[in-house]
Amino acid sequence: MRSAKFSLGQTVATPGALKALENAGQEPAYFLARHAACDWGEVPDEDKQSNGEALAIGARLLSAYTLASGIRIWVITEAADDDGQREATTILLPDEY
């Protein structure tokens, strides 16, 4: 796996996402590593472009992945604060947004 291109900050997950990951037999760390390496998963090309721009200006980042069970999860890293630090990344189900 490629190395991280940005800091995730504190990582959290919703109960629904954790249950979906458990049911699929997959680990959150795998998807966090992909996200941090700028592998945005299954987002549309326009969102991939937006993520590229967001890296440069410190805006929010979004990735989407389909679990082995067919359930879709999102990984969202919040925009950077005034010091340029990204404070949190959340794994969630799209309907939990």
C-alpha positions as CSV (number, residue, x, y, z in Angstrom):
1,M,0.0,0.0,0.0
2,R,1.2,3.5,-0.8
3,S,2.2,5.8,2.0
4,A,-0.1,8.4,3.6
5,K,-0.4,11.8,1.8
6,F,-2.1,13.6,4.7
7,S,-2.9,13.2,8.3
8,L,-6.2,11.6,9.3
9,G,-6.3,13.1,12.7
10,Q,-8.5,11.2,15.2
11,T,-10.2,8.3,13.5
12,V,-13.8,7.4,14.5
13,A,-16.6,5.2,13.0
14,T,-20.3,5.1,13.4
15,P,-21.9,2.0,15.0
16,G,-23.5,1.2,11.6
17,A,-20.2,1.3,9.8
18,L,-18.5,-0.8,12.4
19,K,-21.2,-3.4,12.2
20,A,-21.0,-3.5,8.4
21,L,-17.2,-3.9,8.5
22,E,-17.6,-6.7,11.1
23,N,-20.2,-8.5,9.0
24,A,-18.0,-8.2,5.9
25,G,-15.0,-9.5,7.9
26,Q,-12.9,-6.4,6.9
27,E,-10.8,-4.1,9.0
28,P,-11.3,-0.3,9.2
29,A,-7.5,0.2,8.9
30,Y,-7.5,-1.1,5.3
31,F,-9.9,1.6,4.2
32,L,-8.2,4.3,6.2
33,A,-4.9,3.5,4.6
34,R,-6.4,3.6,1.1
35,H,-8.0,6.9,1.9
36,A,-4.8,8.4,3.4
37,A,-2.9,7.3,0.3
38,C,-5.4,9.2,-1.9
39,D,-7.0,6.1,-3.3
40,W,-10.5,7.6,-3.2
41,G,-12.2,4.3,-4.2
42,E,-15.5,4.5,-6.0
43,V,-16.2,8.2,-6.1
44,P,-17.1,9.9,-9.4
45,D,-14.3,11.5,-11.4
46,E,-15.5,15.0,-10.4
47,D,-15.2,14.0,-6.7
48,K,-11.7,12.7,-7.4
49,Q,-10.8,16.0,-8.9
50,S,-12.4,17.9,-6.0
51,N,-10.3,15.8,-3.6
52,G,-7.2,16.7,-5.4
53,E,-8.0,20.4,-5.1
54,A,-9.0,19.8,-1.4
55,L,-5.6,18.5,-0.6
56,A,-4.0,21.7,-1.8
57,I,-6.3,24.0,0.1
58,G,-7.1,21.9,3.2
59,A,-10.8,21.2,2.4
60,R,-12.8,18.1,3.3
61,L,-11.9,14.8,1.6
62,L,-14.3,12.0,0.7
63,S,-13.7,8.4,-0.3
64,A,-16.3,5.6,-1.0
65,Y,-15.7,1.9,-0.9
66,T,-17.8,-1.2,-1.3
67,L,-17.3,-3.9,1.3
68,A,-17.1,-7.6,0.4
69,S,-20.7,-7.8,1.6
70,G,-21.8,-5.3,-1.0
71,I,-22.4,-2.5,1.6
72,R,-21.0,0.9,0.8
73,I,-19.0,2.9,3.3
74,W,-17.7,6.5,3.2
75,V,-14.5,7.8,4.7
76,I,-14.5,11.5,5.3
77,T,-11.6,13.6,6.6
78,E,-12.7,17.0,7.9
79,A,-11.2,20.2,6.5
80,A,-8.0,21.5,8.1
81,D,-8.1,24.0,10.9
82,D,-6.4,27.4,10.9
83,D,-3.1,25.6,11.7
84,G,-3.4,23.3,8.7
85,Q,-4.2,20.3,10.8
86,R,-6.9,17.8,9.9
87,E,-8.5,16.8,13.2
88,A,-10.8,13.9,12.4
89,T,-11.6,11.2,9.9
90,T,-14.9,9.3,10.1
91,I,-16.0,6.0,8.6
92,L,-19.8,5.9,8.1
93,L,-22.6,4.5,6.0
94,P,-23.9,7.0,3.4
95,D,-27.3,7.1,5.0
96,E,-25.7,8.2,8.3
97,Y,-24.3,11.4,6.7
